[in-house]
Amino acid sequence: MDTVEHYRQLIEKVLSEYAAIPYPYGDLRHETVFDRDRDRYLLMTVGWENGKRVHYTLAHVDIIDGKIWIQKDGTEEGIGEELMAAGVSKNKIVPGFRSEARRRDMGFAVA
């Protein structure tokens, strides 16, 4: 299987598993947005809480130049940890929300 296709499937699986977890309070739910043409994957939280509209990105993952870029990760476990548990090596994961120096210190891909 093509590496990028494998990454797509893993990212979709991880984000879908998070989306399946019921939200503990409010009239909120998680939704996934998968754009395979641009290799952009989102986990959104949407709904209503205390009479106010809630709409935010919990996680944002891209595939860029054959690497998985985690642009935002608001999950408890960490998407990078889940991807590594599924067999993706650290040098193929870029925590884009961290500085290059911090990525290097953590052992992840820089870019």
Secondary structure as UniProt FT lines:
FT   HELIX           3..19
FT   STRAND          27..35
FT   TURN            36..39
FT   STRAND          40..49
FT   TURN            50..51
FT   STRAND          52..64
FT   TURN            65..66
FT   STRAND          67..73
FT   HELIX           79..85
FT   TURN            86..87
FT   HELIX           90..92
FT   STRAND          93..95
FT   TURN            96..97
FT   HELIX           100..106
//
